Amino acid sequence: IFWQKKTKDISIAEIICAVDEWVEFTRCAGRENCQSGQRCLNHSLWNALSSEIFDFLDHISLAHLVERGTQNQNQHLSYSGSQMTSSNMAA
């Protein structure tokens, strides 16, 4: 129930799971029937990668993502302003 949580308490992994859009990196989507109904040799490797990505995203809060986006936008605007100033000076 996201509306009862603060953005700092909502992880990106929670949001992805809530909209049922998780990316599964195994060809079989976790069903272990990758290769002719059997588990392929790389299944464990890809399954571990999926877990690592989930854990990574589970430690990033919505508040942190918004803050980073704002910082990136401010940096872009600052850079654009610097470019305009340099261009104007050359003209």
TIVO-2410 file (N, C-alpha, C; in nm, 3 decimals):
# residues 91
REC num residu      c1      c2      c3 atome chaine
REC   1      I   0.086  -0.117   0.000     N      A
REC   1      I   0.000   0.000   0.000    CA      A
REC   1      I   0.090   0.123   0.000     C      A
REC   2      F   0.122   0.170  -0.120     N      A
REC   2      F   0.219   0.277  -0.137    CA      A
REC   2      F   0.172   0.411  -0.079     C      A
REC   3      W   0.045   0.440  -0.088     N      A
REC   3      W  -0.001   0.572  -0.045    CA      A
REC   3      W   0.013   0.592   0.105     C      A
REC   4      Q   0.040   0.485   0.180     N      A
REC   4      Q   0.060   0.498   0.324    CA      A
REC   4      Q   0.208   0.507   0.361     C      A
REC   5      K   0.296   0.502   0.263     N      A
REC   5      K   0.440   0.505   0.288    CA      A
REC   5      K   0.500   0.637   0.241     C      A
REC   6      K   0.610   0.673   0.303     N      A
REC   6      K   0.686   0.788   0.256    CA      A
REC   6      K   0.774   0.742   0.141     C      A
REC   7      T   0.809   0.833   0.052     N      A
REC   7      T   0.889   0.796  -0.065    CA      A
REC   7      T   1.024   0.736  -0.026     C      A
REC   8      K   1.076   0.773   0.090     N      A
REC   8      K   1.204   0.716   0.134    CA      A
REC   8      K   1.190   0.570   0.176     C      A
REC   9      D   1.066   0.525   0.199     N      A
REC   9      D   1.041   0.388   0.243    CA      A
REC   9      D   0.989   0.298   0.131     C      A
REC  10      I   0.983   0.349   0.009     N      A
REC  10      I   0.936   0.270  -0.105    CA      A
REC  10      I   1.056   0.241  -0.194     C      A
REC  11      S   1.084   0.113  -0.215     N      A
REC  11      S   1.198   0.077  -0.301    CA      A
REC  11      S   1.152   0.065  -0.446     C      A
REC  12      I   1.247   0.082  -0.535     N      A
REC  12      I   1.219   0.068  -0.678    CA      A
REC  12      I   1.175  -0.076  -0.709     C      A
REC  13      A   1.234  -0.173  -0.640     N      A
REC  13      A   1.194  -0.312  -0.660    CA      A
REC  13      A   1.047  -0.333  -0.623     C      A
REC  14      E   1.002  -0.268  -0.516     N      A
REC  14      E   0.861  -0.278  -0.476    CA      A
REC  14      E   0.769  -0.224  -0.585     C      A
REC  15      I   0.808  -0.114  -0.645     N      A
REC  15      I   0.726  -0.055  -0.750    CA      A
REC  15      I   0.719  -0.148  -0.870     C      A
REC  16      I   0.833  -0.203  -0.910     N      A
REC  16      I   0.836  -0.294  -1.024    CA      A
REC  16      I   0.749  -0.416  -0.997     C      A
REC  17      C   0.759  -0.472  -0.878     N      A
REC  17      C   0.677  -0.589  -0.843    CA      A
REC  17      C   0.528  -0.553  -0.836     C      A
REC  18      A   0.497  -0.433  -0.789     N      A
REC  18      A   0.357  -0.391  -0.776    CA      A
REC  18      A   0.288  -0.381  -0.911     C      A
REC  19      V   0.362  -0.341  -1.013     N      A
REC  19      V   0.301  -0.331  -1.147    CA      A
REC  19      V   0.324  -0.458  -1.228     C      A
REC  20      D   0.381  -0.559  -1.161     N      A
REC  20      D   0.403  -0.691  -1.221    CA      A
REC  20      D   0.484  -0.683  -1.350     C      A
REC  21      E   0.591  -0.606  -1.346     N      A
REC  21      E   0.676  -0.586  -1.464    CA      A
REC  21      E   0.819  -0.633  -1.439     C      A
REC  22      W   0.840  -0.728  -1.349     N      A
REC  22      W   0.976  -0.771  -1.319    CA      A
REC  22      W   1.039  -0.836  -1.442     C      A
REC  23      V   1.165  -0.806  -1.465     N      A
REC  23      V   1.238  -0.863  -1.577    CA      A
REC  23      V   1.307  -0.990  -1.530     C      A
REC  24      E   1.276  -1.099  -1.593     N      A
REC  24      E   1.339  -1.227  -1.560    CA      A
REC  24      E   1.446  -1.252  -1.665     C      A
REC  25      F   1.566  -1.281  -1.620     N      A
REC  25      F   1.679  -1.295  -1.712    CA      A
REC  25      F   1.701  -1.437  -1.763     C      A
REC  26      T   1.622  -1.531  -1.716     N      A
REC  26      T   1.633  -1.666  -1.769    CA      A
REC  26      T   1.540  -1.679  -1.889     C      A
REC  27      R   1.579  -1.760  -1.984     N      A
REC  27      R   1.499  -1.778  -2.105    CA      A
REC  27      R   1.362  -1.838  -2.072     C      A
REC  28      C   1.358  -1.919  -1.966     N      A
REC  28      C   1.234  -1.988  -1.930    CA      A
REC  28      C   1.147  -1.907  -1.835     C      A
REC  29      A   1.189  -1.785  -1.802     N      A
REC  29      A   1.116  -1.699  -1.707    CA      A
REC  29      A   1.103  -1.765  -1.570     C      A
REC  30      G   1.206  -1.838  -1.529     N      A
REC  30      G   1.210  -1.897  -1.396    CA      A
REC  30      G   1.142  -2.032  -1.383     C      A
REC  31      R   1.089  -2.086  -1.491     N      A
REC  31      R   1.018  -2.214  -1.483    CA      A
REC  31      R   1.110  -2.335  -1.494     C      A
REC  32      E   1.237  -2.314  -1.520     N      A
REC  32      E   1.340  -2.418  -1.529    CA      A
REC  32      E   1.316  -2.519  -1.641     C      A
REC  33      N   1.256  -2.475  -1.751     N      A
REC  33      N   1.237  -2.561  -1.867    CA      A
REC  33      N   1.303  -2.499  -1.989     C      A
REC  34      C   1.423  -2.445  -1.968     N      A
REC  34      C   1.493  -2.364  -2.069    CA      A
REC  34      C   1.524  -2.442  -2.197     C      A
REC  35      Q   1.569  -2.562  -2.181     N      A
REC  35      Q   1.623  -2.636  -2.295    CA      A
REC  35      Q   1.553  -2.771  -2.306     C      A
REC  36      S   1.462  -2.781  -2.399     N      A
REC  36      S   1.386  -2.905  -2.421    CA      A
REC  36      S   1.321  -2.956  -2.293     C      A
REC  37      G   1.262  -2.865  -2.218     N      A
REC  37      G   1.193  -2.904  -2.096    CA      A
REC  37      G   1.283  -2.923  -1.976     C      A
REC  38      Q   1.412  -2.907  -1.993     N      A
REC  38      Q   1.509  -2.922  -1.884    CA      A
REC  38      Q   1.571  -2.788  -1.849     C      A
REC  39      R   1.632  -2.784  -1.736     N      A
REC  39      R   1.703  -2.664  -1.692    CA      A
REC  39      R   1.834  -2.652  -1.770     C      A
REC  40      C   1.861  -2.535  -1.828     N      A
REC  40      C   1.984  -2.517  -1.905    CA      A
REC  40      C   2.104  -2.499  -1.812     C      A
REC  41      L   2.224  -2.509  -1.868     N      A
REC  41      L   2.346  -2.498  -1.789    CA      A
REC  41      L   2.363  -2.359  -1.728     C      A
REC  42      N   2.317  -2.257  -1.794     N      A
REC  42      N   2.333  -2.120  -1.746    CA      A
REC  42      N   2.220  -2.071  -1.658     C      A
REC  43      H   2.121  -2.154  -1.633     N      A
REC  43      H   2.003  -2.113  -1.558    CA      A
REC  43      H   2.040  -2.052  -1.422     C      A
REC  44      S   2.125  -2.118  -1.349     N      A
REC  44      S   2.163  -2.070  -1.215    CA      A
REC  44      S   2.234  -1.935  -1.223     C      A
REC  45      L   2.318  -1.919  -1.324     N      A
REC  45      L   2.389  -1.792  -1.341    CA      A
REC  45      L   2.290  -1.677  -1.366     C      A
REC  46      W   2.198  -1.697  -1.458     N      A
REC  46      W   2.100  -1.592  -1.490    CA      A
REC  46      W   2.003  -1.570  -1.374     C      A
REC  47      N   1.969  -1.676  -1.304     N      A
REC  47      N   1.881  -1.664  -1.188    CA      A
REC  47      N   1.949  -1.581  -1.079     C      A
REC  48      A   2.079  -1.605  -1.058     N      A
REC  48      A   2.155  -1.528  -0.960    CA      A
REC  48      A   2.163  -1.381  -1.000     C      A
REC  49      L   2.180  -1.355  -1.130     N      A
REC  49      L   2.182  -1.217  -1.179    CA      A
REC  49      L   2.049  -1.147  -1.150     C      A
REC  50      S   1.940  -1.216  -1.173     N      A
REC  50      S   1.808  -1.159  -1.144    CA      A
REC  50      S   1.797  -1.122  -0.996     C      A
REC  51      S   1.846  -1.210  -0.910     N      A
REC  51      S   1.842  -1.184  -0.765    CA      A
REC  51      S   1.927  -1.064  -0.727     C      A
REC  52      E   2.046  -1.054  -0.788     N      A
REC  52      E   2.135  -0.941  -0.759    CA      A
REC  52      E   2.072  -0.809  -0.802     C      A
REC  53      I   2.009  -0.808  -0.918     N      A
REC  53      I   1.945  -0.686  -0.966    CA      A
REC  53      I   1.828  -0.648  -0.876     C      A
REC  54      F   1.750  -0.748  -0.835     N      A
REC  54      F   1.639  -0.722  -0.743    CA      A
REC  54      F   1.691  -0.661  -0.613     C      A
REC  55      D   1.795  -0.722  -0.556     N      A
REC  55      D   1.853  -0.670  -0.431    CA      A
REC  55      D   1.904  -0.528  -0.449     C      A
REC  56      F   1.970  -0.501  -0.562     N      A
REC  56      F   2.020  -0.367  -0.591    CA      A
REC  56      F   1.905  -0.266  -0.593     C      A
REC  57      L   1.799  -0.298  -0.666     N      A
REC  57      L   1.685  -0.207  -0.678    CA      A
REC  57      L   1.606  -0.197  -0.548     C      A
REC  58      D   1.614  -0.301  -0.465     N      A
REC  58      D   1.544  -0.299  -0.337    CA      A
REC  58      D   1.610  -0.202  -0.239     C      A
REC  59      H   1.734  -0.165  -0.266     N      A
REC  59      H   1.805  -0.072  -0.179    CA      A
REC  59      H   1.805   0.072  -0.233     C      A
REC  60      I   1.730   0.096  -0.339     N      A
REC  60      I   1.716   0.232  -0.393    CA      A
REC  60      I   1.574   0.278  -0.366     C      A
REC  61      S   1.561   0.386  -0.291     N      A
REC  61      S   1.428   0.436  -0.258    CA      A
REC  61      S   1.376   0.528  -0.368     C      A
REC  62      L   1.246   0.542  -0.371     N      A
REC  62      L   1.184   0.634  -0.466    CA      A
REC  62      L   1.233   0.776  -0.440     C      A
REC  63      A   1.249   0.813  -0.314     N      A
REC  63      A   1.299   0.947  -0.280    CA      A
REC  63      A   1.439   0.968  -0.337     C      A
REC  64      H   1.524   0.867  -0.326     N      A
REC  64      H   1.661   0.877  -0.378    CA      A
REC  64      H   1.660   0.895  -0.531     C      A
REC  65      L   1.575   0.819  -0.597     N      A
REC  65      L   1.567   0.827  -0.743    CA      A
REC  65      L   1.519   0.966  -0.787     C      A
REC  66      V   1.420   1.019  -0.719     N      A
REC  66      V   1.370   1.153  -0.751    CA      A
REC  66      V   1.479   1.257  -0.726     C      A
REC  67      E   1.550   1.242  -0.614     N      A
REC  67      E   1.659   1.335  -0.582    CA      A
REC  67      E   1.768   1.332  -0.689     C      A
REC  68      R   1.806   1.213  -0.733     N      A
REC  68      R   1.907   1.200  -0.839    CA      A
REC  68      R   1.859   1.263  -0.968     C      A
REC  69      G   1.733   1.241  -1.001     N      A
REC  69      G   1.677   1.298  -1.123    CA      A
REC  69      G   1.678   1.450  -1.119     C      A
REC  70      T   1.646   1.506  -1.004     N      A
REC  70      T   1.648   1.651  -0.987    CA      A
REC  70      T   1.790   1.704  -1.000     C      A
REC  71      Q   1.886   1.635  -0.938     N      A
REC  71      Q   2.026   1.677  -0.947    CA      A
REC  71      Q   2.074   1.673  -1.092     C      A
REC  72      N   2.042   1.564  -1.162     N      A
REC  72      N   2.083   1.551  -1.302    CA      A
REC  72      N   2.021   1.660  -1.388     C      A
REC  73      Q   1.895   1.690  -1.361     N      A
REC  73      Q   1.827   1.795  -1.438    CA      A
REC  73      Q   1.892   1.930  -1.411     C      A
REC  74      N   1.925   1.957  -1.285     N      A
REC  74      N   1.991   2.084  -1.252    CA      A
REC  74      N   2.129   2.093  -1.315     C      A
REC  75      Q   2.202   1.981  -1.319     N      A
REC  75      Q   2.333   1.981  -1.383    CA      A
REC  75      Q   2.319   2.008  -1.532     C      A
REC  76      H   2.220   1.947  -1.594     N      A
REC  76      H   2.197   1.967  -1.737    CA      A
REC  76      H   2.163   2.113  -1.765     C      A
REC  77      L   2.076   2.171  -1.682     N      A
REC  77      L   2.039   2.311  -1.702    CA      A
REC  77      L   2.160   2.402  -1.681     C      A
REC  78      S   2.241   2.369  -1.583     N      A
REC  78      S   2.361   2.448  -1.556    CA      A
REC  78      S   2.457   2.440  -1.674     C      A
REC  79      Y   2.475   2.320  -1.728     N      A
REC  79      Y   2.563   2.300  -1.843    CA      A
REC  79      Y   2.509   2.375  -1.965     C      A
REC  80      S   2.379   2.365  -1.988     N      A
REC  80      S   2.318   2.435  -2.101    CA      A
REC  80      S   2.336   2.584  -2.088     C      A
REC  81      G   2.321   2.636  -1.967     N      A
REC  81      G   2.340   2.778  -1.943    CA      A
REC  81      G   2.483   2.820  -1.969     C      A
REC  82      S   2.579   2.736  -1.931     N      A
REC  82      S   2.721   2.765  -1.955    CA      A
REC  82      S   2.749   2.768  -2.104     C      A
REC  83      Q   2.690   2.675  -2.177     N      A
REC  83      Q   2.711   2.670  -2.322    CA      A
REC  83      Q   2.657   2.795  -2.388     C      A
REC  84      M   2.539   2.836  -2.344     N      A
REC  84      M   2.479   2.956  -2.404    CA      A
REC  84      M   2.566   3.078  -2.377     C      A
REC  85      T   2.618   3.087  -2.257     N      A
REC  85      T   2.703   3.201  -2.222    CA      A
REC  85      T   2.827   3.202  -2.309     C      A
REC  86      S   2.889   3.085  -2.327     N      A
REC  86      S   3.010   3.077  -2.411    CA      A
REC  86      S   2.978   3.113  -2.555     C      A
REC  87      S   2.865   3.066  -2.605     N      A
REC  87      S   2.826   3.097  -2.743    CA      A
REC  87      S   2.801   3.245  -2.760     C      A
REC  88      N   2.734   3.303  -2.662     N      A
REC  88      N   2.703   3.446  -2.670    CA      A
REC  88      N   2.831   3.529  -2.666     C      A
REC  89      M   2.929   3.484  -2.590     N      A
REC  89      M   3.053   3.558  -2.580    CA      A
REC  89      M   3.131   3.553  -2.711     C      A
REC  90      A   3.119   3.443  -2.785     N      A
REC  90      A   3.192   3.428  -2.911    CA      A
REC  90      A   3.127   3.511  -3.022     C      A
REC  91      A   3.000   3.541  -3.009     N      A
REC  91      A   2.928   3.613  -3.115    CA      A
REC  91      A   2.956   3.759  -3.122     C      A
***
